[in-house]
Amino acid sequence: MGRTPGACASNPDLSPWPPLRDGAGEPPSPSSEGKGAGVFGRFAGLIQQILLHLRHLWHNQRGVTAPVTALSMMVLLGFTALALDGGILYRERRALQNIADAAALAGARELPGDPIQALLAAEQYVLENGGRLADIEEIALTTRFNPEDAVQVRLRRTVPLFFAPVLGHVQQDVAVAAMGLVTPIEPYDVWPWGVTQESLVYGVELTLKVGSRNNMTGNFMALDFPDSSGASDYEDYIKYGWNGDLPGPVPPNTWTIATETGNIAGKTQKGVDDLLSQPNCTPPWADVRCPRVGIVPVLGAYTWDEVAGKSSVQVVGFATFLLTGITNAPAGQKEVHGVFLEYAYGVGRRSWVGLPLEGLLGVRLWQ
């Protein structure tokens, strides 16, 4: 079974989605911190003085050939030095920025569950991908929107120069920084069932769809997503999840959708059997790329006791579940079960920055 995440978007407050850094290995503007301006500033001053001497000699015109040639060669060598050493510094900064970006993301991937492992993962990534222990200036947890929701990585490397030593600089420091942030993201691969707020207990197996109900409401906890053609799409929503766009972060907003009436036993059995036939997931199953991990809409408390027939219901949040099985209910009806997980990781959707770290989470670079 294949799952295809959606696309990404932007904005840095509680409203939907802040901008991603445009291009993970581009050198940040103030990275060289101090010494860089000295090398090339001194070079520019020297070239200016040489050009002034050339103008003076040219106007004097007596015995100018040898001095002008010598000074012209110095200018040419100076520009060659600028090009070579500048290229070396740019290459080193770009490589170091790539390492810092990836290390920050690798560390953030361990949050919020294991802060210590987050620091170890960031350091390990640096060391295994071209960085050295001496490059690490800082790897630390920091707080942006939730306690310790980000990993800050600062790297600094001393780069030997090729031509600049003639100007008195044999080396230059290159410094880069990156921050990996864990944040809720817009849900995708959403299963077509709805659980209610009062039923949620972390780590406990809950019923995602009932097989029968004491009252004759015609609803069995199934939902009908927008733009669907009803029961004909229901089986696909179980197998592949619903991947439409939400109007905004939920919560703090709510989302109104319709219920899917009837028990839909046959399509429920086929869809769940397809998921359970996929290779077993490796604990702790906290990734929606595992076919048995999915997102379920959370409805207001006791919603299913208050609706009858085809109805509109309010989605107030989303919960992650590990699908555990399907059982038979009276009259050939089907009941679906899953364990409520605190969170799971996904990729490629819009960030809901500022919301609590629960439901579906993703990691991103943050400036």
N, C-alpha and C positions, 0 to 999 in steps of 0.2 A: 504494500500500500504506500503510495507516495503522498506527501503533503507539501503544498506550496504556500509559503508565507506570502503576505502582502507586501506593500511598498512602504517607504518611510516618508516623514515630513518634518515640521519645525515649530519653535518659540519658547524662551527660557522661563516662563512662570508656570503657574498652576494650570493655565489654559493649555490646550493640547500638547503641542509637540515642538521642543526647541531644536535649533539647527545643529546638525552634526558638523564636526570639524570637516572642512572641505579638503579632503585628501590627506590620509594618515601619514605620510612621510614628508610633507612639505616642511621646510625649516621655519620655525617660529621667528617672528620679527626680532625680539631682543636677545636671541640666544647666546651671542658670544660674550655678553656681559663684561665690557670694559676694555680688555686688552686688544680686541680686534681693531677698534678705531685707531689705536696707537700705531700699529704697524703701517696701515695704509694711509693714515693721516700724515705720518712722517714721510712716507714715500711721496705723497702728493706735494708736500712742502719742498722736498728735494728737487722734484721735477720742475716745480715753479722757479726755483733758484737757477737751475740749469738753463731753462728757457730765457730767463732774464740775461744771463751771461751770453747766450747765443745771440740775442738781439744786440747787445753791446758790441760784441765782436763783429757782427755783420755790418753794423754802421761804421765801425772803425776801419775795417777792410784791409788792414796791413798785417800780413802774416796770419791770416785767419784760417787757412785751409786745414792745417793739422788740428788746432784746437776745436774748430767746428766739427770736424770728423769725429774727434774723440768724445766730445760732449754729445753728439748725435748718437753715437754708439751706446753711451751711458743711458740716454733716454730710451733707446730701443730695448736694451737689456732690462731697464726698469719696468717697461710695459710687459715684457716677457715674464718677469718675476711676478708681477701683479696677476697675470693670467694664470700662471702655473700654481702659485700659492693660493690664489683665490679659488681655483678649481679644486685643489686639495681640501681646503676648508669646507667648501660647499658639499663635496662628496662625503666627508666625515660627518658633517652636521646632519645630512639627510639620512645616512645609515644609522646614526645614533638616535635620531627622532623616530625612525621606524621601530627600533628596538624598544624605545620608551613607550611608544603608543601600544604596541602589542603586549608588552609586559603589564601595563596598567589595565588593559582589558582582561588579560589572563588572571590578574589578581582580583578584579571586580567580579569575575565569574564565580568566585567562591563566596561572595557576600549575598545575603546577610548571615548565612548559616555558620561560616567558619572563618572569622577574622584572622586568626593566626595562619591558617592555610592560605589565605589571600596574600599575605605578605611573603610567605615562602614561595607561592606560585609565581609571583611577580619577579622575585629574585632569581628563581630557577630559569624563568624564560630569558632573562637578561643573559645569564651565563651560558645558556645552551644555544643562543642565537647571535653570537658574534660580540657580545659584551664581555667585559672583564670586571672582576670584583672591584678593582681600582676605579672603574667608571661610575660606580654607584655612589651618588652623593646623598640620596634619601629615597627610601621606600617606606611609606607611612600611610596609615588609615586617616581619613579626614571626613568631615561632615559637610554635606551640601544641603540636602532636603530631609533626610532621615539620619538618625545617629549612625555614624561610621558606615556610610553608604558609598564611599569612594576610596580608591587607592591612588595616591600621589606618587609618581616616579620622577626623580630628578637624576640626570646623568651628566657627568662632566668628563671630558677627555682632553689630555694635552697632546696636541698635534705638532710634530716637528715640521718646520718649514724648509723649503728648498733654496729659494733665493733671498728671502727676507733677512737671513743672518748678516748680509752685507750692510743692512740698515740697523743692525743691533738687536734683532729679534730672531732667536733661534727656534722658538716654538710659540704656540698660541693655544689658549683654552677654548674649547667649544662646549657650550652647555645647552641642554634641552630639558624640557619638562612635559609631562603628560599626566592627565587625570582620567582614570576609568571609573565610570559611574554606573551603579545598578539602579534601575528605575522600573516602575510598572510600565508595561507597553499595552497597546490596544490588543484585545483578545482576537485570536483567530483559531481555526480548527475547532469551532464551538459545536458541542453536541446538542441535539434537539430535545433536551430535557430541562426541567427547571426545578431546582431545590429551593426550599424556603429558609429564611434567615434563622429561625429558631431551631432548625434541625442540624446546623453545622457544628461538628466537634472534630478538631484535628485528630487524624490518625484512626478514626473510627469508620467502620464500613457502614455506609448509608444506602438507602434506596434511591436510585436515580429515576426510576420509572416503576410505578406500581402495577400489579397485575389485576387487582380488583379494589373497589372502594366500598365502604359501608353505605354511602349515599349514592344516589343515581345522578351524578353530575355530568357524566359523559366525558370527563377529563381524567387522564391517567398520568399526568405530569409531563406530557409531550407538548412541544412548542412548534409553531408554524412561523418560520422566519420570513422576513420581507422578500418579495420577488420570487417566492417559491411557488410551485404548482401543487402544494398540498402534500398528500400522502405519497405521491409519486417521487418526490425528492427526499422524503424522510429517510429512506435507507441510505442514500448517498451522504446525507448529513451525518449519519452514524459512522460511515466508513471514512469519510474524508473531512468532515467538519464543515460548518458554514464559515465562509470567508468574506462576507460582505463588510462594508464600512459602517462604523457607528457614528452617530452625530457628534460625539464628543466624549470626554472622560466620564466613565460610570463607575463609582460615584465621582464627583458630587452630583452629576446629572442623573436622571433616570431615562429609561428607554422603554417605550411601549411596543409590545408585540402581541400576536394572537396565540391562542392555544390551538393545539391539534387534537381534535376529538377522536374518540375511538381507541381501542387497545392496540391496533396495528400489530398484532402478534407476529405474523409471518415476516414482515419487513424488519421488525425488531430483532427476531431470531437471526435472520440472514446477516444483518449489519453487525451485530455483536459477535457472531461466529467468525466473521471475517477479521475483526480486530483481535480476537483471542487466538486465531490461527497464526498470527504474526510471531516472529521470534520473541522470546521472553526478554523483558527489559532488565538491564543491570541496575540493582539498587543504587541510589535511592529513587530512581525513576523520575527525577525532577527535570525532565526535558520533554517538551511536547513532540519532539521528533520520535519519541517512543510511541508506537501506535496505540498503546493502552493508556496513555496519559492524554487527557483532554480537558477542555474548558467547558464549564456548565454555568448557565445564567443563574443568578441568585434572585429570587423573588421576595417581595415583602412577606413578613411573617403571616403564616396561616392562609396564604393566598388560595391554596387548593381547596380549602374549606369554604371559601366564599364565592367561588365561580361555578357557573353551570352552563353547559353547552359551549358553543364557540364564543370565546370571550377575549377581551383585551386585558393583559396583565402588565405590571410594572417591574422591569428589571432594575434592581438597585445595586448590583455588583456582579462579580464573576468569581467562581471558585475552580480550583484545579482538582481533578480526581484521577486516581488509578483504577481503571476498570478491572473488576475482580470476577464477574460472572453473570450468568443469566439463569433464572430458575423458572419452573413452571408454576402457574397459579391455577385456580379452578377454571374450568370451562376452556382449557387450552390457552389461557392468557399468559403473558410473559412479564417477569419482573427483572429489572436490571439493577446491579449492585456495584458500588465502587467505594474506595477509601478516600476520604477527604485529606488532601495534601495542603500544607501551609502555602506553598508556592511551587511553581515550575518555571523553567527557563524556555524562552522562545527567541526567535531571531527575525529581524527585518521589518518590524512593524513600528508604528508611531509611538513615541515616548509619551507617557502620561506623568510628567515630572511633578513632584510635590505630593503625590498620593502615597499612602502607606505601602510598605514593601510586602505585598501579598498578591495572590492570584498569579498572573503571568508576568514574569520579569524579563528584562533584557539588559544588556550592558552596552555602553556607548562611550565615546570620548567626550569629555566636557572641558570647555575652555574657561 
